[in-house]
Amino acid sequence: MSEEAINSATARLERALNRIERAVGSRESTGNGVAEAYALLEERHDTLRARIQETIGRLDVLIGHEGPR
């Protein structure tokens, strides 16, 4: 491999490493936002689950009062 080809390949590798480092830095800086979004999603899921359980309980009461037809 010629010296020019080696230099070109080295430059491409350096650019690729720089892109990877920027991507990792970007991912780390948004990591907290992802954790916060996940916590909010988990909270909303728990609320939805509780509402569904309440609704099922109400339906059970209504069905129990109706009796068989």
PDB file with SEQRES, HELIX, SHEET and CRYST1 records, atoms N, CA, C and O in Angstrom:
SEQRES   1 A   69  MET SER GLU GLU ALA ILE ASN SER ALA THR ALA ARG LEU          
SEQRES   2 A   69  GLU ARG ALA LEU ASN ARG ILE GLU ARG ALA VAL GLY SER          
SEQRES   3 A   69  ARG GLU SER THR GLY ASN GLY VAL ALA GLU ALA TYR ALA          
SEQRES   4 A   69  LEU LEU GLU GLU ARG HIS ASP THR LEU ARG ALA ARG ILE          
SEQRES   5 A   69  GLN GLU THR ILE GLY ARG LEU ASP VAL LEU ILE GLY HIS          
SEQRES   6 A   69  GLU GLY PRO ARG                                              
HELIX    1 AA1 GLU A    3  GLU A   66  1                                  64    
CRYST1    1.000    1.000    1.000  90.00  90.00  90.00 P 1           1          
ATOM      1  N   MET A   1       0.850  -1.166   0.000  1.00  0.00           N  
ATOM      2  CA  MET A   1       0.000   0.000   0.000  1.00  0.00           C  
ATOM      3  C   MET A   1       0.895   1.228   0.000  1.00  0.00           C  
ATOM      4  O   MET A   1       1.861   1.308   0.759  1.00  0.00           O  
ATOM      5  N   SER A   2       0.562   2.185  -0.861  1.00  0.00           N  
ATOM      6  CA  SER A   2       1.394   3.385  -0.957  1.00  0.00           C  
ATOM      7  C   SER A   2       1.191   4.267   0.274  1.00  0.00           C  
ATOM      8  O   SER A   2       0.212   4.135   1.009  1.00  0.00           O  
ATOM      9  N   GLU A   3       2.145   5.161   0.469  1.00  0.00           N  
ATOM     10  CA  GLU A   3       2.075   6.071   1.609  1.00  0.00           C  
ATOM     11  C   GLU A   3       0.835   6.965   1.511  1.00  0.00           C  
ATOM     12  O   GLU A   3       0.195   7.275   2.516  1.00  0.00           O  
ATOM     13  N   GLU A   4       0.515   7.366   0.297  1.00  0.00           N  
ATOM     14  CA  GLU A   4      -0.670   8.212   0.089  1.00  0.00           C  
ATOM     15  C   GLU A   4      -1.945   7.464   0.483  1.00  0.00           C  
ATOM     16  O   GLU A   4      -2.829   8.042   1.115  1.00  0.00           O  
ATOM     17  N   ALA A   5      -2.047   6.202   0.122  1.00  0.00           N  
ATOM     18  CA  ALA A   5      -3.217   5.387   0.466  1.00  0.00           C  
ATOM     19  C   ALA A   5      -3.303   5.184   1.977  1.00  0.00           C  
ATOM     20  O   ALA A   5      -4.388   5.222   2.557  1.00  0.00           O  
ATOM     21  N   ILE A   6      -2.149   4.967   2.608  1.00  0.00           N  
ATOM     22  CA  ILE A   6      -2.112   4.797   4.065  1.00  0.00           C  
ATOM     23  C   ILE A   6      -2.569   6.085   4.755  1.00  0.00           C  
ATOM     24  O   ILE A   6      -3.362   6.045   5.696  1.00  0.00           O  
ATOM     25  N   ASN A   7      -2.065   7.224   4.280  1.00  0.00           N  
ATOM     26  CA  ASN A   7      -2.467   8.511   4.866  1.00  0.00           C  
ATOM     27  C   ASN A   7      -3.960   8.761   4.678  1.00  0.00           C  
ATOM     28  O   ASN A   7      -4.628   9.267   5.580  1.00  0.00           O  
ATOM     29  N   SER A   8      -4.471   8.413   3.527  1.00  0.00           N  
ATOM     30  CA  SER A   8      -5.895   8.592   3.251  1.00  0.00           C  
ATOM     31  C   SER A   8      -6.732   7.702   4.165  1.00  0.00           C  
ATOM     32  O   SER A   8      -7.736   8.142   4.725  1.00  0.00           O  
ATOM     33  N   ALA A   9      -6.310   6.445   4.311  1.00  0.00           N  
ATOM     34  CA  ALA A   9      -7.037   5.517   5.178  1.00  0.00           C  
ATOM     35  C   ALA A   9      -6.985   5.980   6.634  1.00  0.00           C  
ATOM     36  O   ALA A   9      -7.979   5.897   7.355  1.00  0.00           O  
ATOM     37  N   THR A  10      -5.826   6.464   7.056  1.00  0.00           N  
ATOM     38  CA  THR A  10      -5.678   6.969   8.423  1.00  0.00           C  
ATOM     39  C   THR A  10      -6.586   8.170   8.656  1.00  0.00           C  
ATOM     40  O   THR A  10      -7.212   8.277   9.710  1.00  0.00           O  
ATOM     41  N   ALA A  11      -6.663   9.061   7.696  1.00  0.00           N  
ATOM     42  CA  ALA A  11      -7.530  10.237   7.823  1.00  0.00           C  
ATOM     43  C   ALA A  11      -9.000   9.823   7.918  1.00  0.00           C  
ATOM     44  O   ALA A  11      -9.755  10.383   8.714  1.00  0.00           O  
ATOM     45  N   ARG A  12      -9.406   8.839   7.103  1.00  0.00           N  
ATOM     46  CA  ARG A  12     -10.794   8.352   7.159  1.00  0.00           C  
ATOM     47  C   ARG A  12     -11.091   7.730   8.520  1.00  0.00           C  
ATOM     48  O   ARG A  12     -12.162   7.946   9.087  1.00  0.00           O  
ATOM     49  N   LEU A  13     -10.133   6.951   9.044  1.00  0.00           N  
ATOM     50  CA  LEU A  13     -10.310   6.346  10.360  1.00  0.00           C  
ATOM     51  C   LEU A  13     -10.436   7.404  11.454  1.00  0.00           C  
ATOM     52  O   LEU A  13     -11.270   7.279  12.351  1.00  0.00           O  
ATOM     53  N   GLU A  14      -9.616   8.435  11.379  1.00  0.00           N  
ATOM     54  CA  GLU A  14      -9.683   9.517  12.362  1.00  0.00           C  
ATOM     55  C   GLU A  14     -11.033  10.232  12.303  1.00  0.00           C  
ATOM     56  O   GLU A  14     -11.608  10.562  13.340  1.00  0.00           O  
ATOM     57  N   ARG A  15     -11.536  10.471  11.093  1.00  0.00           N  
ATOM     58  CA  ARG A  15     -12.848  11.114  10.949  1.00  0.00           C  
ATOM     59  C   ARG A  15     -13.950  10.220  11.518  1.00  0.00           C  
ATOM     60  O   ARG A  15     -14.877  10.694  12.174  1.00  0.00           O  
ATOM     61  N   ALA A  16     -13.831   8.928  11.254  1.00  0.00           N  
ATOM     62  CA  ALA A  16     -14.825   7.985  11.777  1.00  0.00           C  
ATOM     63  C   ALA A  16     -14.792   7.963  13.306  1.00  0.00           C  
ATOM     64  O   ALA A  16     -15.840   7.959  13.950  1.00  0.00           O  
ATOM     65  N   LEU A  17     -13.599   7.948  13.879  1.00  0.00           N  
ATOM     66  CA  LEU A  17     -13.476   7.975  15.337  1.00  0.00           C  
ATOM     67  C   LEU A  17     -14.068   9.254  15.921  1.00  0.00           C  
ATOM     68  O   LEU A  17     -14.716   9.216  16.967  1.00  0.00           O  
ATOM     69  N   ASN A  18     -13.853  10.368  15.264  1.00  0.00           N  
ATOM     70  CA  ASN A  18     -14.425  11.633  15.730  1.00  0.00           C  
ATOM     71  C   ASN A  18     -15.954  11.582  15.712  1.00  0.00           C  
ATOM     72  O   ASN A  18     -16.605  12.064  16.639  1.00  0.00           O  
ATOM     73  N   ARG A  19     -16.525  10.995  14.651  1.00  0.00           N  
ATOM     74  CA  ARG A  19     -17.986  10.865  14.574  1.00  0.00           C  
ATOM     75  C   ARG A  19     -18.512   9.972  15.697  1.00  0.00           C  
ATOM     76  O   ARG A  19     -19.545  10.261  16.302  1.00  0.00           O  
ATOM     77  N   ILE A  20     -17.790   8.885  15.967  1.00  0.00           N  
ATOM     78  CA  ILE A  20     -18.204   7.976  17.041  1.00  0.00           C  
ATOM     79  C   ILE A  20     -18.142   8.684  18.383  1.00  0.00           C  
ATOM     80  O   ILE A  20     -19.065   8.562  19.189  1.00  0.00           O  
ATOM     81  N   GLU A  21     -17.071   9.419  18.633  1.00  0.00           N  
ATOM     82  CA  GLU A  21     -16.933  10.141  19.897  1.00  0.00           C  
ATOM     83  C   GLU A  21     -18.042  11.182  20.071  1.00  0.00           C  
ATOM     84  O   GLU A  21     -18.569  11.354  21.171  1.00  0.00           O  
ATOM     85  N   ARG A  22     -18.393  11.872  18.989  1.00  0.00           N  
ATOM     86  CA  ARG A  22     -19.489  12.849  19.064  1.00  0.00           C  
ATOM     87  C   ARG A  22     -20.809  12.152  19.352  1.00  0.00           C  
ATOM     88  O   ARG A  22     -21.617  12.643  20.140  1.00  0.00           O  
ATOM     89  N   ALA A  23     -21.026  11.012  18.716  1.00  0.00           N  
ATOM     90  CA  ALA A  23     -22.273  10.270  18.925  1.00  0.00           C  
ATOM     91  C   ALA A  23     -22.377   9.786  20.366  1.00  0.00           C  
ATOM     92  O   ALA A  23     -23.445   9.866  20.974  1.00  0.00           O  
ATOM     93  N   VAL A  24     -21.273   9.283  20.915  1.00  0.00           N  
ATOM     94  CA  VAL A  24     -21.278   8.819  22.299  1.00  0.00           C  
ATOM     95  C   VAL A  24     -21.520   9.996  23.235  1.00  0.00           C  
ATOM     96  O   VAL A  24     -22.294   9.881  24.185  1.00  0.00           O  
ATOM     97  N   GLY A  25     -20.878  11.108  22.980  1.00  0.00           N  
ATOM     98  CA  GLY A  25     -21.090  12.303  23.806  1.00  0.00           C  
ATOM     99  C   GLY A  25     -22.520  12.772  23.741  1.00  0.00           C  
ATOM    100  O   GLY A  25     -23.097  13.160  24.757  1.00  0.00           O  
ATOM    101  N   SER A  26     -23.096  12.742  22.567  1.00  0.00           N  
ATOM    102  CA  SER A  26     -24.494  13.149  22.402  1.00  0.00           C  
ATOM    103  C   SER A  26     -25.413  12.198  23.141  1.00  0.00           C  
ATOM    104  O   SER A  26     -26.373  12.625  23.783  1.00  0.00           O  
ATOM    105  N   ARG A  27     -25.124  10.922  23.054  1.00  0.00           N  
ATOM    106  CA  ARG A  27     -25.952   9.916  23.736  1.00  0.00           C  
ATOM    107  C   ARG A  27     -25.880  10.104  25.245  1.00  0.00           C  
ATOM    108  O   ARG A  27     -26.896   9.994  25.931  1.00  0.00           O  
ATOM    109  N   GLU A  28     -24.694  10.387  25.767  1.00  0.00           N  
ATOM    110  CA  GLU A  28     -24.535  10.577  27.210  1.00  0.00           C  
ATOM    111  C   GLU A  28     -25.265  11.827  27.676  1.00  0.00           C  
ATOM    112  O   GLU A  28     -25.842  11.838  28.764  1.00  0.00           O  
ATOM    113  N   SER A  29     -25.247  12.881  26.865  1.00  0.00           N  
ATOM    114  CA  SER A  29     -25.910  14.117  27.285  1.00  0.00           C  
ATOM    115  C   SER A  29     -27.423  13.983  27.258  1.00  0.00           C  
ATOM    116  O   SER A  29     -28.112  14.672  28.011  1.00  0.00           O  
ATOM    117  N   THR A  30     -27.955  13.113  26.408  1.00  0.00           N  
ATOM    118  CA  THR A  30     -29.404  12.909  26.372  1.00  0.00           C  
ATOM    119  C   THR A  30     -29.825  11.749  27.247  1.00  0.00           C  
ATOM    120  O   THR A  30     -31.018  11.470  27.360  1.00  0.00           O  
ATOM    121  N   GLY A  31     -28.885  11.068  27.866  1.00  0.00           N  
ATOM    122  CA  GLY A  31     -29.192   9.930  28.712  1.00  0.00           C  
ATOM    123  C   GLY A  31     -30.141  10.278  29.835  1.00  0.00           C  
ATOM    124  O   GLY A  31     -31.050   9.503  30.129  1.00  0.00           O  
ATOM    125  N   ASN A  32     -29.954  11.433  30.479  1.00  0.00           N  
ATOM    126  CA  ASN A  32     -30.832  11.842  31.563  1.00  0.00           C  
ATOM    127  C   ASN A  32     -32.237  12.111  31.060  1.00  0.00           C  
ATOM    128  O   ASN A  32     -33.212  11.800  31.744  1.00  0.00           O  
ATOM    129  N   GLY A  33     -32.350  12.676  29.889  1.00  0.00           N  
ATOM    130  CA  GLY A  33     -33.664  12.930  29.307  1.00  0.00           C  
ATOM    131  C   GLY A  33     -34.398  11.632  29.033  1.00  0.00           C  
ATOM    132  O   GLY A  33     -35.613  11.548  29.212  1.00  0.00           O  
ATOM    133  N   VAL A  34     -33.667  10.629  28.604  1.00  0.00           N  
ATOM    134  CA  VAL A  34     -34.278   9.333  28.341  1.00  0.00           C  
ATOM    135  C   VAL A  34     -34.743   8.717  29.652  1.00  0.00           C  
ATOM    136  O   VAL A  34     -35.837   8.157  29.719  1.00  0.00           O  
ATOM    137  N   ALA A  35     -33.931   8.814  30.685  1.00  0.00           N  
ATOM    138  CA  ALA A  35     -34.306   8.261  31.994  1.00  0.00           C  
ATOM    139  C   ALA A  35     -35.549   8.965  32.535  1.00  0.00           C  
ATOM    140  O   ALA A  35     -36.441   8.319  33.085  1.00  0.00           O  
ATOM    141  N   GLU A  36     -35.607  10.279  32.382  1.00  0.00           N  
ATOM    142  CA  GLU A  36     -36.775  11.027  32.841  1.00  0.00           C  
ATOM    143  C   GLU A  36     -38.018  10.651  32.041  1.00  0.00           C  
ATOM    144  O   GLU A  36     -39.099  10.496  32.609  1.00  0.00           O  
ATOM    145  N   ALA A  37     -37.871  10.506  30.742  1.00  0.00           N  
ATOM    146  CA  ALA A  37     -39.006  10.123  29.902  1.00  0.00           C  
ATOM    147  C   ALA A  37     -39.484   8.724  30.267  1.00  0.00           C  
ATOM    148  O   ALA A  37     -40.688   8.467  30.288  1.00  0.00           O  
ATOM    149  N   TYR A  38     -38.558   7.822  30.554  1.00  0.00           N  
ATOM    150  CA  TYR A  38     -38.928   6.468  30.942  1.00  0.00           C  
ATOM    151  C   TYR A  38     -39.663   6.479  32.273  1.00  0.00           C  
ATOM    152  O   TYR A  38     -40.656   5.771  32.435  1.00  0.00           O  
ATOM    153  N   ALA A  39     -39.190   7.273  33.229  1.00  0.00           N  
ATOM    154  CA  ALA A  39     -39.855   7.361  34.528  1.00  0.00           C  
ATOM    155  C   ALA A  39     -41.272   7.910  34.371  1.00  0.00           C  
ATOM    156  O   ALA A  39     -42.201   7.425  35.018  1.00  0.00           O  
ATOM    157  N   LEU A  40     -41.439   8.910  33.521  1.00  0.00           N  
ATOM    158  CA  LEU A  40     -42.768   9.474  33.269  1.00  0.00           C  
ATOM    159  C   LEU A  40     -43.667   8.438  32.606  1.00  0.00           C  
ATOM    160  O   LEU A  40     -44.838   8.316  32.965  1.00  0.00           O  
ATOM    161  N   LEU A  41     -43.142   7.707  31.663  1.00  0.00           N  
ATOM    162  CA  LEU A  41     -43.911   6.663  30.988  1.00  0.00           C  
ATOM    163  C   LEU A  41     -44.329   5.580  31.978  1.00  0.00           C  
ATOM    164  O   LEU A  41     -45.458   5.091  31.931  1.00  0.00           O  
ATOM    165  N   GLU A  42     -43.428   5.212  32.861  1.00  0.00           N  
ATOM    166  CA  GLU A  42     -43.735   4.203  33.872  1.00  0.00           C  
ATOM    167  C   GLU A  42     -44.842   4.690  34.808  1.00  0.00           C  
ATOM    168  O   GLU A  42     -45.734   3.925  35.176  1.00  0.00           O  
ATOM    169  N   GLU A  43     -44.778   5.955  35.186  1.00  0.00           N  
ATOM    170  CA  GLU A  43     -45.811   6.545  36.046  1.00  0.00           C  
ATOM    171  C   GLU A  43     -47.168   6.543  35.341  1.00  0.00           C  
ATOM    172  O   GLU A  43     -48.184   6.192  35.940  1.00  0.00           O  
ATOM    173  N   ARG A  44     -47.178   6.936  34.073  1.00  0.00           N  
ATOM    174  CA  ARG A  44     -48.425   6.942  33.301  1.00  0.00           C  
ATOM    175  C   ARG A  44     -48.978   5.526  33.151  1.00  0.00           C  
ATOM    176  O   ARG A  44     -50.192   5.325  33.204  1.00  0.00           O  
ATOM    177  N   HIS A  45     -48.106   4.559  32.968  1.00  0.00           N  
ATOM    178  CA  HIS A  45     -48.521   3.166  32.847  1.00  0.00           C  
ATOM    179  C   HIS A  45     -49.171   2.690  34.140  1.00  0.00           C  
ATOM    180  O   HIS A  45     -50.205   2.023  34.108  1.00  0.00           O  
ATOM    181  N   ASP A  46     -48.568   3.032  35.278  1.00  0.00           N  
ATOM    182  CA  ASP A  46     -49.136   2.646  36.570  1.00  0.00           C  
ATOM    183  C   ASP A  46     -50.509   3.277  36.777  1.00  0.00           C  
ATOM    184  O   ASP A  46     -51.426   2.624  37.274  1.00  0.00           O  
ATOM    185  N   THR A  47     -50.650   4.544  36.396  1.00  0.00           N  
ATOM    186  CA  THR A  47     -51.941   5.223  36.505  1.00  0.00           C  
ATOM    187  C   THR A  47     -52.985   4.545  35.627  1.00  0.00           C  
ATOM    188  O   THR A  47     -54.113   4.318  36.065  1.00  0.00           O  
ATOM    189  N   LEU A  48     -52.622   4.227  34.409  1.00  0.00           N  
ATOM    190  CA  LEU A  48     -53.536   3.552  33.493  1.00  0.00           C  
ATOM    191  C   LEU A  48     -53.928   2.185  34.034  1.00  0.00           C  
ATOM    192  O   LEU A  48     -55.095   1.799  33.964  1.00  0.00           O  
ATOM    193  N   ARG A  49     -52.973   1.461  34.564  1.00  0.00           N  
ATOM    194  CA  ARG A  49     -53.258   0.144  35.136  1.00  0.00           C  
ATOM    195  C   ARG A  49     -54.251   0.267  36.293  1.00  0.00           C  
ATOM    196  O   ARG A  49     -55.189  -0.524  36.393  1.00  0.00           O  
ATOM    197  N   ALA A  50     -54.046   1.250  37.159  1.00  0.00           N  
ATOM    198  CA  ALA A  50     -54.954   1.455  38.293  1.00  0.00           C  
ATOM    199  C   ALA A  50     -56.362   1.792  37.795  1.00  0.00           C  
ATOM    200  O   ALA A  50     -57.342   1.273  38.329  1.00  0.00           O  
ATOM    201  N   ARG A  51     -56.473   2.643  36.795  1.00  0.00           N  
ATOM    202  CA  ARG A  51     -57.789   2.995  36.247  1.00  0.00           C  
ATOM    203  C   ARG A  51     -58.477   1.789  35.629  1.00  0.00           C  
ATOM    204  O   ARG A  51     -59.688   1.616  35.773  1.00  0.00           O  
ATOM    205  N   ILE A  52     -57.716   0.966  34.952  1.00  0.00           N  
ATOM    206  CA  ILE A  52     -58.295  -0.238  34.351  1.00  0.00           C  
ATOM    207  C   ILE A  52     -58.801  -1.179  35.438  1.00  0.00           C  
ATOM    208  O   ILE A  52     -59.881  -1.756  35.306  1.00  0.00           O  
ATOM    209  N   GLN A  53     -58.030  -1.336  36.508  1.00  0.00           N  
ATOM    210  CA  GLN A  53     -58.462  -2.195  37.608  1.00  0.00           C  
ATOM    211  C   GLN A  53     -59.744  -1.665  38.248  1.00  0.00           C  
ATOM    212  O   GLN A  53     -60.639  -2.441  38.582  1.00  0.00           O  
ATOM    213  N   GLU A  54     -59.834  -0.349  38.418  1.00  0.00           N  
ATOM    214  CA  GLU A  54     -61.055   0.259  38.960  1.00  0.00           C  
ATOM    215  C   GLU A  54     -62.238   0.000  38.035  1.00  0.00           C  
ATOM    216  O   GLU A  54     -63.329  -0.339  38.493  1.00  0.00           O  
ATOM    217  N   THR A  55     -62.022   0.160  36.753  1.00  0.00           N  
ATOM    218  CA  THR A  55     -63.095  -0.057  35.780  1.00  0.00           C  
ATOM    219  C   THR A  55     -63.550  -1.507  35.785  1.00  0.00           C  
ATOM    220  O   THR A  55     -64.748  -1.780  35.710  1.00  0.00           O  
ATOM    221  N   ILE A  56     -62.619  -2.428  35.872  1.00  0.00           N  
ATOM    222  CA  ILE A  56     -62.980  -3.845  35.939  1.00  0.00           C  
ATOM    223  C   ILE A  56     -63.788  -4.119  37.204  1.00  0.00           C  
ATOM    224  O   ILE A  56     -64.764  -4.868  37.174  1.00  0.00           O  
ATOM    225  N   GLY A  57     -63.383  -3.516  38.299  1.00  0.00           N  
ATOM    226  CA  GLY A  57     -64.137  -3.677  39.546  1.00  0.00           C  
ATOM    227  C   GLY A  57     -65.562  -3.164  39.413  1.00  0.00           C  
ATOM    228  O   GLY A  57     -66.504  -3.818  39.861  1.00  0.00           O  
ATOM    229  N   ARG A  58     -65.723  -2.008  38.806  1.00  0.00           N  
ATOM    230  CA  ARG A  58     -67.064  -1.448  38.590  1.00  0.00           C  
ATOM    231  C   ARG A  58     -67.904  -2.350  37.690  1.00  0.00           C  
ATOM    232  O   ARG A  58     -69.083  -2.584  37.957  1.00  0.00           O  
ATOM    233  N   LEU A  59     -67.286  -2.854  36.623  1.00  0.00           N  
ATOM    234  CA  LEU A  59     -68.001  -3.756  35.721  1.00  0.00           C  
ATOM    235  C   LEU A  59     -68.423  -5.023  36.455  1.00  0.00           C  
ATOM    236  O   LEU A  59     -69.526  -5.526  36.241  1.00  0.00           O  
ATOM    237  N   ASP A  60     -67.558  -5.537  37.311  1.00  0.00           N  
ATOM    238  CA  ASP A  60     -67.911  -6.725  38.087  1.00  0.00           C  
ATOM    239  C   ASP A  60     -69.130  -6.455  38.967  1.00  0.00           C  
ATOM    240  O   ASP A  60     -70.021  -7.297  39.075  1.00  0.00           O  
ATOM    241  N   VAL A  61     -69.166  -5.282  39.595  1.00  0.00           N  
ATOM    242  CA  VAL A  61     -70.312  -4.912  40.442  1.00  0.00           C  
ATOM    243  C   VAL A  61     -71.571  -4.800  39.590  1.00  0.00           C  
ATOM    244  O   VAL A  61     -72.619  -5.326  39.963  1.00  0.00           O  
ATOM    245  N   LEU A  62     -71.476  -4.122  38.458  1.00  0.00           N  
ATOM    246  CA  LEU A  62     -72.642  -3.978  37.582  1.00  0.00           C  
ATOM    247  C   LEU A  62     -73.144  -5.329  37.087  1.00  0.00           C  
ATOM    248  O   LEU A  62     -74.348  -5.583  37.070  1.00  0.00           O  
ATOM    249  N   ILE A  63     -72.236  -6.174  36.692  1.00  0.00           N  
ATOM    250  CA  ILE A  63     -72.624  -7.496  36.207  1.00  0.00           C  
ATOM    251  C   ILE A  63     -73.239  -8.304  37.353  1.00  0.00           C  
ATOM    252  O   ILE A  63     -74.203  -9.042  37.149  1.00  0.00           O  
ATOM    253  N   GLY A  64     -72.686  -8.163  38.541  1.00  0.00           N  
ATOM    254  CA  GLY A  64     -73.221  -8.878  39.696  1.00  0.00           C  
ATOM    255  C   GLY A  64     -74.628  -8.425  40.047  1.00  0.00           C  
ATOM    256  O   GLY A  64     -75.453  -9.244  40.453  1.00  0.00           O  
ATOM    257  N   HIS A  65     -74.926  -7.115  39.899  1.00  0.00           N  
ATOM    258  CA  HIS A  65     -76.253  -6.591  40.200  1.00  0.00           C  
ATOM    259  C   HIS A  65     -77.263  -6.968  39.130  1.00  0.00           C  
ATOM    260  O   HIS A  65     -78.449  -7.119  39.423  1.00  0.00           O  
ATOM    261  N   GLU A  66     -76.811  -7.120  37.911  1.00  0.00           N  
ATOM    262  CA  GLU A  66     -77.702  -7.475  36.806  1.00  0.00           C  
ATOM    263  C   GLU A  66     -78.201  -8.896  36.972  1.00  0.00           C  
ATOM    264  O   GLU A  66     -79.375  -9.188  36.741  1.00  0.00           O  
ATOM    265  N   GLY A  67     -77.301  -9.773  37.374  1.00  0.00           N  
ATOM    266  CA  GLY A  67     -77.679 -11.181  37.496  1.00  0.00           C  
ATOM    267  C   GLY A  67     -77.841 -11.825  36.147  1.00  0.00           C  
ATOM    268  O   GLY A  67     -77.774 -11.142  35.125  1.00  0.00           O  
ATOM    269  N   PRO A  68     -78.053 -13.122  36.117  1.00  0.00           N  
ATOM    270  CA  PRO A  68     -78.233 -13.815  34.841  1.00  0.00           C  
ATOM    271  C   PRO A  68     -79.561 -13.456  34.197  1.00  0.00           C  
ATOM    272  O   PRO A  68     -80.535 -13.176  34.897  1.00  0.00           O  
ATOM    273  N   ARG A  69     -79.609 -13.461  32.903  1.00  0.00           N  
ATOM    274  CA  ARG A  69     -80.844 -13.114  32.186  1.00  0.00           C  
ATOM    275  C   ARG A  69     -81.451 -14.329  31.578  1.00  0.00           C  
ATOM    276  O   ARG A  69     -82.496 -14.240  30.933  1.00  0.00           O  
TER     277      ARG A  69                                                      
END                                                                             
